[in-house]
Amino acid sequence: MDHTLTAPNNALLATLIDQDIAHIRRVMEPSLLGDLGGSILPPAYWRKRLHALLDAEHLTHAQLCAVDGLLLQLDQFDPAERLPEWKALPLGAHENRPAPLQRIS
């Protein structure tokens, strides 16, 4: 039996991914805020879910943007997992700063 994906299968997979992204968007922040006892689900759980979505084949541009936005939102709750600010700068950003002063002897 041939297991190649057909258009209906791709459409179904895209719909399932959209539903998963929508679910995570709805429940991630409330579960991180939690209650007086702390968060209900830790940031590591959500990071794992989002990375699993990124590992899915054939994500659309909109889906990639949605997952990226959720990861950025998650970074606000989990500063330990954030990149240091100097690593988050775009390439070449450091080239716009003034040259260091040179000592004259």
Secondary structure in CASP SS format (residue, H / E / C, confidence):
PFRMAT SS
TARGET T0000
AUTHOR 0000-0000-0000
METHOD secondary structure of the structure
MODEL  1
M C 1.00
D C 1.00
H C 1.00
T C 1.00
L C 1.00
T C 1.00
A H 1.00
P H 1.00
N H 1.00
N H 1.00
A H 1.00
L H 1.00
L H 1.00
A H 1.00
T H 1.00
L H 1.00
I H 1.00
D H 1.00
Q H 1.00
D H 1.00
I H 1.00
A H 1.00
H H 1.00
I H 1.00
R H 1.00
R H 1.00
V H 1.00
M H 1.00
E H 1.00
P H 1.00
S H 1.00
L H 1.00
L H 1.00
G C 1.00
D E 1.00
L C 1.00
G C 1.00
G E 1.00
S C 1.00
I C 1.00
L C 1.00
P C 1.00
P H 1.00
A H 1.00
Y H 1.00
W H 1.00
R H 1.00
K H 1.00
R H 1.00
L H 1.00
H H 1.00
A H 1.00
L H 1.00
L H 1.00
D H 1.00
A C 1.00
E C 1.00
H C 1.00
L C 1.00
T C 1.00
H H 1.00
A H 1.00
Q H 1.00
L H 1.00
C H 1.00
A H 1.00
V H 1.00
D H 1.00
G H 1.00
L H 1.00
L H 1.00
L H 1.00
Q H 1.00
L H 1.00
D H 1.00
Q H 1.00
F H 1.00
D C 1.00
P H 1.00
A H 1.00
E H 1.00
R C 1.00
L C 1.00
P C 1.00
E H 1.00
W H 1.00
K H 1.00
A H 1.00
L C 1.00
P C 1.00
L C 1.00
G C 1.00
A H 1.00
H H 1.00
E H 1.00
N H 1.00
R C 1.00
P C 1.00
A C 1.00
P C 1.00
L C 1.00
Q C 1.00
R C 1.00
I C 1.00
S C 1.00
END
